[in-house]
Amino acid sequence: MTLIDKSLPYVRAISPYLPGKPITELAREMGIPVENIVKLASNENPLGMSPKARKAVELAINGIERYPDQFDLIKAVAERCKLAQNQVVLGNGSNDVLDLIARVFLAPGRSAIFAQHAFAVYPLATLSTGAELISTPAKNYGHDLNAMRAAIRPDTRIIWIANPNNPTGNFLLYPEVRAFLETVPKDIVVVLDEAYNEYIPPAERADTAEWIKDFPNLVITRTFSKIFGLAGLRVGYALASAEIADLMNRVRQPFNVNNLAIAAAIAALDDHAFVAESYELNRRGMEQIIAGLKRLGLEHIPSHGNFITFKAGDGAAVNQKLLKQGVIVRPIGGYGLPEWLRVTIGKEPENTRFLEALEKAL
């Protein structure tokens, strides 16, 4: 019996999360200059961070020797979402708050439900607590809410829902989500992951934060990593009832969001022009890539995020050919989709470079 054998068996059984390949890693592997590589793998904002956020970070460096104070960011998020400050929990990215929710409600002998092809962090957060993961079959590569409802057991404590879903981009209409909440037992937490919320067309959005008063078992998670362009600073948040938020804060690390991230996020929330520009760039880029995929005769899944998942045949082989050309996309065989690849929407020249490389790879 080794030391490793003494570790928790459900931790040893977890498959580690595999992030998108960094530009520097591909440069080392292929000998390609960094400036010649296009990364469209991790759903980052191709415009970078907002000018207001950049200025805020520069100013915040002067206080970097101090421990963080989350008050101002919590206040800004609460005001934006029309909630009380004790209903907001900050995280080191939204992944952090997903983990906090799992730590509060899951343990050995309990279960959580998620959909096939849904975000890989849900299994990680669930299995790391020793709870059982219940996977329900996908419906058109997205969530089947009826199947998820039917999968509920007496020991179920969390239902994970991503809307839009990553990595497939599927979107559940909000009336369907609310109808689902009406039928879920009140002692089960429904986590609505809205990491790509700002990319949803305005006509299809809903003020889900307003639902919390009607559904105290609802927890909404969002991030500054996507449209706000702060992926490298790691800051996200959860919106919940005051009672659930209090429990999450009991297991949260005291200084889980750093000073620079706090300053940038406060400024980014107020940079409406940058968000509008990012949304419009994504809309145009989506049209450009979809047109290119159609020209190449490739099937794609309609997306409400800042990425498109398309069928490439042998996904791993096509991905390798793209890498050799200095183009990084995301293989998603680990999500049970070995024939598919996911590409982030970039700037127009980046999208063109991707489509040209894809044609050669095929």
Residue pairs with C-beta under 8 A, 6 or more apart in sequence:
4 12
8 130
10 108
10 127
10 128
10 130
11 127
11 128
13 127
14 123
14 124
14 127
14 128
15 123
15 334
17 120
17 121
17 124
18 334
19 42
20 39
20 41
20 42
20 328
20 330
21 39
21 41
21 323
21 328
22 39
23 34
23 37
23 39
23 328
24 34
26 32
26 37
26 323
26 326
26 328
27 33
27 34
27 37
29 323
30 323
30 324
30 326
32 326
36 326
37 326
37 327
37 328
38 326
38 327
38 328
38 346
38 350
38 353
38 354
39 328
39 344
40 327
40 328
40 329
40 343
40 344
40 345
40 346
40 350
40 351
40 354
41 328
41 329
41 330
41 342
41 343
41 344
42 231
42 330
42 344
43 166
43 196
43 226
43 305
43 306
43 307
43 344
44 225
44 226
44 229
44 231
44 344
45 226
45 227
45 228
45 229
45 231
45 278
45 306
46 281
46 285
46 344
46 345
46 346
46 347
46 350
47 229
47 274
47 277
47 278
47 281
47 347
48 229
49 57
49 228
49 229
49 230
49 264
49 268
50 228
50 229
50 267
50 268
50 271
50 274
50 275
51 271
51 274
52 267
52 268
52 270
52 271
52 274
53 228
53 229
53 230
53 263
53 264
53 265
53 267
53 268
53 271
54 264
55 267
56 263
56 264
56 266
56 267
57 233
57 260
57 263
57 264
59 263
60 259
60 260
60 262
60 263
60 264
61 260
63 259
64 259
64 260
66 259
67 255
68 255
68 257
68 258
68 259
68 262
69 262
70 90
70 257
70 262
72 262
72 266
73 90
73 235
73 257
73 262
73 265
73 266
74 85
74 88
74 90
75 85
76 265
76 266
76 269
76 270
77 88
77 90
77 237
77 239
77 269
78 84
78 85
78 87
78 88
80 269
81 88
81 209
81 239
82 207
82 209
82 210
83 209
83 212
83 239
84 242
86 242
86 245
86 246
87 212
87 239
87 240
87 241
87 242
87 245
88 237
88 238
88 239
88 245
89 97
89 100
89 237
89 238
89 240
89 245
89 248
89 249
89 252
90 97
90 235
90 236
90 237
90 252
90 256
90 257
91 97
91 98
91 100
91 221
91 235
91 236
91 237
91 238
91 252
91 256
91 257
92 234
92 235
92 236
92 253
92 256
92 257
93 223
93 225
93 234
93 235
93 236
94 193
94 195
94 221
94 222
94 223
94 225
94 236
94 237
94 238
95 121
95 236
96 234
96 236
96 256
97 221
97 236
97 237
97 238
97 248
98 121
98 122
98 125
98 160
98 191
98 193
98 221
99 121
99 124
99 125
99 128
100 238
100 248
100 251
100 252
101 125
101 158
101 189
101 191
101 219
101 221
101 238
101 248
102 112
102 125
102 126
102 128
102 129
102 131
102 158
103 129
103 251
104 244
104 247
104 248
104 250
104 251
105 157
105 158
105 189
106 112
106 125
106 126
106 129
106 130
106 131
106 157
106 158
107 129
107 130
107 131
108 129
108 130
108 131
109 131
109 155
110 129
110 131
110 132
110 155
110 156
110 157
111 131
111 132
111 133
111 134
111 153
111 155
111 156
111 157
112 122
112 126
112 131
112 132
112 133
112 134
112 156
112 157
112 158
112 159
112 160
113 134
113 135
113 136
113 148
113 151
113 152
113 156
113 158
113 159
113 160
114 122
114 123
114 126
114 133
114 134
114 135
114 136
114 159
114 160
115 135
115 136
115 138
115 142
115 143
115 144
115 147
115 148
115 160
115 161
115 165
116 135
116 136
116 137
116 138
116 336
117 138
117 141
117 142
117 165
117 167
117 168
117 335
117 336
117 337
118 143
118 160
118 161
118 162
118 165
118 166
119 160
119 162
119 165
119 166
119 167
119 193
120 334
120 335
122 133
122 160
122 162
123 133
126 132
126 133
126 158
126 160
127 133
131 157
132 155
134 151
134 153
134 156
136 144
136 147
136 148
136 150
136 151
137 144
137 147
138 144
138 168
139 147
140 170
140 301
141 168
141 170
141 301
141 309
141 337
142 165
142 168
142 170
142 171
142 172
143 161
143 162
143 163
143 165
143 170
143 172
145 172
145 176
145 177
145 180
148 159
148 161
148 180
149 180
149 183
149 184
152 159
152 184
152 185
152 188
156 188
157 187
157 188
157 189
158 188
158 189
158 190
158 191
159 184
159 188
159 189
159 190
159 191
160 191
160 193
161 172
161 177
161 190
161 191
161 192
161 193
162 193
162 195
163 171
163 172
163 177
163 192
163 193
163 194
164 170
164 171
164 196
164 199
164 200
164 303
164 304
164 305
165 171
166 195
166 196
166 305
166 307
167 307
167 309
167 330
167 332
167 335
167 337
167 342
168 301
168 303
168 309
168 337
169 301
169 302
169 303
169 304
169 305
169 307
169 308
169 309
170 301
170 302
170 303
170 304
171 200
171 204
171 302
171 304
173 204
174 204
174 205
174 206
174 208
177 192
177 206
177 208
178 206
178 211
180 190
181 190
181 211
181 215
181 218
184 190
184 217
186 216
186 217
187 217
188 217
189 217
189 218
189 219
189 244
190 215
190 217
190 218
190 219
191 219
191 220
191 221
192 208
192 218
192 219
192 220
192 221
193 221
194 208
194 220
194 221
194 222
195 221
195 222
195 223
195 225
195 226
195 236
196 226
196 227
196 304
196 305
196 306
197 205
197 222
198 226
198 227
198 228
198 275
198 278
198 279
199 226
199 227
199 279
199 282
199 304
199 305
199 306
200 304
201 304
204 304
208 218
208 220
209 220
209 239
211 218
212 218
212 220
212 239
212 240
212 241
216 241
216 243
216 244
217 241
218 240
219 238
219 239
219 240
219 244
220 238
220 239
220 240
221 236
221 237
221 238
221 239
222 236
222 237
222 238
222 239
223 235
223 236
223 237
224 230
224 233
224 235
224 236
224 261
224 264
224 265
224 268
225 231
225 234
225 235
225 236
226 305
226 306
227 275
227 278
227 279
227 282
227 306
228 265
228 268
228 269
228 275
229 268
229 274
229 278
230 261
230 264
230 265
230 268
233 258
233 260
233 261
233 264
233 265
234 257
234 258
234 261
235 257
235 261
235 262
235 264
235 265
238 245
238 248
240 248
268 274
281 345
281 347
282 306
282 345
284 348
285 345
285 346
285 347
285 348
285 351
286 303
286 308
286 345
288 348
288 351
288 352
288 355
289 308
289 343
289 345
289 351
289 354
289 355
290 300
290 308
292 351
292 355
292 358
293 299
293 300
293 308
293 310
293 355
296 355
296 358
296 359
296 362
298 310
298 311
298 312
299 310
299 311
300 308
300 309
300 310
300 311
301 308
301 309
301 310
301 340
303 309
306 344
306 345
307 330
307 342
307 343
307 344
307 345
308 342
308 343
308 345
309 332
309 337
309 340
309 341
309 342
309 343
310 340
310 341
310 342
310 343
311 339
311 340
312 318
312 319
312 339
312 340
312 341
312 358
312 362
313 339
313 362
314 338
314 339
315 331
315 332
315 333
315 337
315 338
315 339
315 340
315 341
316 331
316 333
316 338
318 341
318 358
318 361
318 362
319 329
319 331
319 341
321 357
321 360
321 361
322 328
322 329
322 354
322 357
322 358
322 361
325 357
325 360
325 361
326 357
327 353
327 354
327 357
327 358
329 341
329 342
329 343
329 344
329 354
330 341
330 342
330 343
330 344
331 341
332 338
332 340
332 341
332 342
343 354
345 351
346 354
